[in-house]
Amino acid sequence: MKETKKTIALQLAEELSQRIARGILSPNEHLVETKLAEEFNTSRAPVREALLMLEKERLVTRVPHHGFVVKKFRKIEIHQLYDATFRLEEIAMAKAVNNVTDRDIQELEEILAAQWSAIQKEDVVEYYSLNEKFHETIFAIANNEFLAEMHHSMRRSTRPLSVLNIGQGKNMYSSYEEHSRQLDALKKRDTGAGIQAIRDQESRSLKTLDIVYPS
């Protein structure tokens, strides 16, 4: 019975995180446990468990005497979160350069091709999903499960910010170009070039988010 509740909670947490990422749930929006339980046809227990999971991932915040609300990020929090996330990506790049195989390169090329297709369709959600797959693949190549777990947790926290970021202006094109540079660096076993591409992506992302979150 306990395992069933945990499974439901995980499903709820994933659904709510997707809604936050897509802007269906807005910053500071109140998440009413009874309404969510009714919507998902479950008891309040798995709903609360799901909200506690999202709190750990910094996607929701608990407000005294009010319950849970969707987190509204402050500029300093965004910079700190991105700093930690991109530093992990630099470590993964350095490790992946030493481990990458021709099969890995082919897999990354296929992801990039799918990303280009998403750009042509102007499908931000699909592009972001492939963006996640691209990074997960590099971490898999790096072959350090603890590093991958930390990055996965941070990426969940940055998901709503990243989806918003990618949807601005020509950022999908910019992201695609930065990923292409990372792939090229892996092909050439050039750690420096790979890290520079990651830092350029970080800089561009923060410039966009600084406009959206000026304080």
N, C-alpha and C positions, 0 to 999 in steps of 0.2 A: 504493500500500500504506500509506504514511504517513497519507494522508487518511482511509483506512478505520479505522485505529487511533484517530485523533483522534475520529472520529465515535462509535466504540464508547465511548471514554473519556468523552465528553460525555454519552452516554446513561446510562452507569454513574453519573456524578457527579449527574445529575438524579434518578435512582432513589434513590440513597443520601441525597440531600438531602431527598427526600420522606419517606423512612423516618425520618430524624432529626426532621423537622418534625412528623410524626404520632406521635412517641414510640415507634415500633417499635424504633428504636435509641436506647438511653439514654445520658445523659452518662457519660463515662469507659468506655463499652463498647469493648472491643478489636475493631478491624476487621482480621481476619486475611486477608491478601492471597490466600493459597492457597485458602481456603474461598470467598472471593468469586469468584475465578477459576473455581472448580469450579461454583458456583451459576449464574454467568452464562455458563458454557460458553465461556470465553475464556482467553487467556494472562494472566500476571501483569502484563505491560507496560501494557495499557490500564487495569487495575485500579489500578496505582501512579500512572499519570497522572491518573486520576479523583480519587484521594486527594490528590494534590498540588494539584489544582484546588480541592478542598474545604478544604484547608489555607489557601490564599490567601483563601478566603471566610470563614475563621474558623469553619468548621463542624466541623473535626477538628483535632487537635493531634498532633504527632509526639513520641513519648516515646523517649528514648535506650534502645537495646537492647530495645525493646518494640514498636515500630511505631507505627501510628496508632490513636488512640482518639477517640471522639466528644467534642467539647469541652464542658466544664462551665464555664458562664459565672460570673464573679464579679460581685457587685453593681456595683462601680465600672466594670467593662467594659460592663455593660448600660447604665448611665447615660451613659457616653461614646458608645456606639454609637447610642443613641436620640437623644442630643443632636445628633450629626452628621446622622442621618437626617431628623429633623424640621426641622432648619435648612434642609436642601435642599428639603423640602416647602414651607417658607415662601417660599423664593425662587421655586419653581415656581408657587406660588399668585399671587404678585405679578405674574409674567410672564403667567400664564394669564388673569388678569383683563383684561389689555390685548388678548389675542388671541382670547378665547372667542367662538364663533359660536352661532347658534341650533341648528345641527346638532350641535355639541359638547354643548350643554345637553341635547338629546334623547338622545344616547348615554349621558350620565351618568345621566339619569333612568331609562333602561332598565336600567342596571347596578344602580341603587338598588332598582328593582322586583324584580330577580332576587335581590338581597340579602335583601329582605323575605321572599321566598318561602323562601329558605334558612333564615331565622330560624324561620319557621313549621314547617319540617321538622326544626328543631334539627340542621341539617347544618353542623357547624363547618368541615369541610374544604371544602365547597362555598362557604361564606360567605367563608373566607379566600381562596380562588381569586378570587372576585369582588372582594374587598378589594384584591387586587393589581391587578386590572384597573382598578378605580376610580382608584388612584394613578397607574398607567401612563398612563391617559387624560389626567389632568391634566398630567403631564409632557409628553405629546405635544402638548397645547395650548400649553404653555409654549414649545415649539419650540426646545429647546437640547439637542442630542444628547449633549453631554459631561455636562451636568447629569443627564440621564436615565440615562446609563451608570453614573455614580457612585451614583445612587440605587438602580439595579437591583442593583448589587453589594452595597450595604449591606442592602437588603431580603432578599437571599438569606441574609446572615449573621443577620438577625433573625428569619428564618422560623420556626425552632422556638420561639423566645420568643413570637412573635406568635400562632402557632396555640394555644399554651398559654394565653396571655393572653385571647384571644377566647373560649376554651372555659370561662372561669371565670364563674360567677354569671350576671349579666345583661349581660355585656360585649358580646355581639353587639348587643343593643338599644342600648347606649351608643355603640358604634361606628357603628351605622346613623344615630343621631341626629347624631353629629358629622359624618358624611359629608353628611347632609342640610343641615346648616348651611354646610358648604363649598360645596355646590352652590348654595344660596341666595345666598351671597356672590358667586359667579361670575355668577349671574343679575343681581344688583344692581351688579356691578362694584365691590364693596366689599372692598378688599384687607384692611383692618383686621379686619373680621368673619371673613374667611377664615383669617387668621393666628391669630386668637383661638381659632377652632374647632380648628385644628391643635394649638395649645398645650394646650388642654383635653384633647385626645386623648392627647397626650404625658404629661400629668400623671396622667391616669387609668390609663394603661398602666403607668407606673412604680410607682404605688401598688400595683397588682396584683402586679407582678413582685417588688417589695420583700418581699412576703409569702412568695412562693415561693423567692426567693433572698435570704435575710436577711443574708448576709455576702459 
